[in-house]
Amino acid sequence: MLSLVIPFRENSVTVLKRLFWSIINQVKVDLKQLEVIIVQDVGNKIDETAFKQCFPQLVQEWFYHKDVLGPGPSRSQGLQKAQGKYVMFCDADDQLHTITSLYNMYRAAKIHPDADILMAKYMNEQFDSEGQGELVEWSYNFGAVYPHWFNLKFLRSHRIGFHHALHSYYEDTFFCGIATRVAKNIIFTDEVVYTHRFNPYGRLQEIT
């Protein structure tokens, strides 16, 4: 039913744990209907065996790049390997918002089986006026891939993918722009299904 594509660029799988816990804690869905595709965008291959043993409930497929190519090529590889009816893109350091996030999207998909894109709301971690982190609800984001489900048949029929030459901050904006431009049936849900977190490594560089 659903392929989750996760680009991953770190030298440790620790950063993935919060996301994976948020996935296996989902209720009212059959985890066997999920296909989790992790594309490791780093030179040193990580042994994923122990990680698979920690989360045996999930069907995990791991792929590797010899060199760091960026999130666009990683998402493209995951997109090529995906076998679900829908595909959802998650950042490795983010998480699903509630234990019913996937159920809410499944329900929308069943009501609208011909949807090209299912767009949801999300929580965004950002700085308040005092420089402290806070979660703020955002409505529909047309420039980021993570709060949405894309019909895989729709993407492939229009050959929609990630442009490898674009900067890593804009490759999903290009993808979403093309997808929403050619889509004939976009469904907007009222549910908050995703939490976008600060990049812990980017935040560390900012502090230091």
C-alpha positions in Angstrom: 0.0 0.0 0.0 2.7 2.5 1.0 6.4 2.9 0.4 8.3 5.2 2.8 11.5 6.5 1.2 14.1 7.8 3.6 17.4 9.5 2.4 20.1 9.0 5.1 23.5 10.6 5.1 24.9 9.9 8.6 27.6 7.5 9.8 25.3 6.1 12.5 21.8 4.7 12.4 21.0 6.4 15.8 19.3 9.4 14.1 16.8 7.0 12.5 15.4 5.6 15.7 12.9 8.4 16.5 11.4 8.1 13.0 11.3 4.3 13.2 9.6 4.3 16.6 7.0 6.7 15.3 6.3 4.2 12.5 6.0 1.0 14.5 3.8 2.8 17.1 1.1 3.5 14.4 -2.3 2.0 15.2 -5.1 0.7 13.0 -2.7 -0.1 10.2 -1.0 -3.3 9.1 2.7 -2.6 9.3 3.2 -5.4 6.7 1.6 -3.1 4.2 4.5 -0.7 4.6 7.7 -0.9 2.6 10.5 1.1 4.2 13.3 2.1 1.8 16.5 3.6 3.3 19.0 5.1 0.8 22.3 5.7 2.6 24.1 8.6 0.9 27.5 8.1 2.4 30.8 6.5 1.5 31.1 4.1 4.5 28.6 1.3 4.3 26.7 0.7 7.6 25.8 -2.8 8.6 22.0 -2.5 8.9 21.5 -6.1 10.3 21.3 -5.0 13.9 18.9 -2.2 13.0 16.6 -4.6 11.2 16.6 -6.9 14.3 15.5 -3.9 16.4 12.5 -3.3 14.1 11.5 -6.7 12.8 7.9 -5.5 12.3 9.0 -3.4 9.2 10.0 -4.6 5.8 13.2 -2.7 5.3 15.2 -2.3 2.1 18.6 -0.6 2.3 20.5 0.8 -0.6 23.9 2.6 -0.8 25.7 5.3 -2.7 29.5 5.1 -2.9 29.7 8.9 -2.8 27.6 11.6 -1.2 25.2 12.7 -3.9 22.5 14.5 -1.9 18.9 13.9 -1.1 17.6 14.2 -4.7 19.5 11.2 -6.1 18.7 9.3 -2.9 15.0 9.9 -3.2 15.2 9.1 -6.9 16.7 5.7 -6.1 14.1 5.0 -3.5 11.4 6.1 -6.0 12.7 3.6 -8.6 12.7 0.8 -6.1 9.2 1.6 -4.5 6.5 -1.0 -5.1 3.6 0.5 -3.1 0.5 2.2 -4.5 1.6 5.4 -2.8 5.0 6.8 -1.8 5.8 9.1 1.1 9.2 10.8 1.6 10.5 11.2 5.2 13.7 12.9 6.4 15.8 10.6 8.7 15.6 13.1 11.6 11.9 13.7 11.5 8.9 11.6 12.7 5.3 10.9 12.1 3.2 13.3 14.2 0.7 11.0 16.0 0.0 7.3 16.4 -2.8 7.7 13.9 -0.9 9.6 11.2 -0.8 6.7 8.7 -4.3 5.6 9.5 -5.6 9.1 8.7 -3.9 9.0 5.3 -5.0 5.5 4.6 -8.6 6.6 5.3 -8.3 9.5 2.9 -6.8 7.2 0.3 -9.7 4.8 0.6 -12.2 7.6 0.2 -10.4 9.0 -2.8 -8.8 6.0 -4.5 -8.1 8.0 -7.7 -6.1 10.8 -6.0 -2.8 11.7 -7.6 -1.6 13.4 -4.5 -2.9 13.4 -0.9 -1.7 16.6 0.9 -1.7 16.8 4.7 -0.7 19.4 7.3 2.3 19.1 9.5 4.1 20.5 12.5 7.3 22.5 11.9 10.0 22.9 14.5 11.2 26.5 14.4 12.5 29.3 16.7 10.3 31.5 18.7 11.0 35.2 19.5 13.4 34.2 22.2 15.4 31.8 20.1 13.8 28.7 21.6 12.5 25.8 19.6 8.8 25.3 19.3 6.4 23.3 17.1 4.0 25.3 14.9 1.3 23.9 12.8 1.7 24.6 9.1 -0.9 24.1 6.4 -0.3 22.6 3.0 3.3 22.9 1.8 3.7 23.0 -2.0 7.5 23.1 -1.8 8.4 20.1 0.4 7.7 16.5 -0.1 7.3 15.1 3.4 3.7 15.7 4.5 2.2 14.1 1.4 1.4 10.8 -0.3 2.1 10.6 -4.0 0.4 8.0 -6.2 3.3 6.0 -7.6 1.5 5.2 -10.9 0.8 8.9 -11.4 4.5 9.8 -10.8 5.8 7.2 -13.2 3.3 7.8 -15.9 4.5 11.5 -16.1 8.1 10.6 -15.4 8.3 12.9 -12.4 11.5 12.7 -10.4 14.1 14.7 -8.6 16.5 16.8 -10.6 20.0 15.8 -9.7 21.6 19.1 -10.6 19.5 21.2 -8.2 20.8 22.3 -4.8 19.8 20.0 -2.0 17.4 22.6 -0.5 15.4 23.0 -3.7 15.2 19.5 -5.3 11.9 18.7 -3.6 10.5 22.2 -4.5 11.1 21.3 -8.1 9.6 17.9 -7.7 6.5 19.2 -5.9 6.1 22.0 -8.5 6.0 19.6 -11.4 3.8 17.1 -9.6 1.1 19.6 -8.5 1.2 21.3 -11.9 0.3 18.1 -13.8 -1.9 16.4 -11.1 -5.6 16.3 -12.0 -6.8 15.2 -8.6 -5.2 16.6 -5.4 -6.9 15.8 -2.1 -6.4 18.1 0.9 -6.8 16.5 4.3 -7.3 18.4 7.6 -5.0 16.0 9.5 -1.6 16.9 10.9 0.5 13.8 10.0 4.1 14.8 10.1 6.6 16.6 12.4 9.5 18.3 10.7 12.4 18.6 13.2 15.5 20.7 13.2 18.5 19.0 11.5 20.6 18.2 14.6 23.8 18.3 12.6 22.9 21.6 10.9 21.9 23.1 14.3 25.2 22.0 15.8 27.2 23.7 13.1 25.1 26.9 13.6 25.8 26.9 17.4 29.5 26.3 17.0 
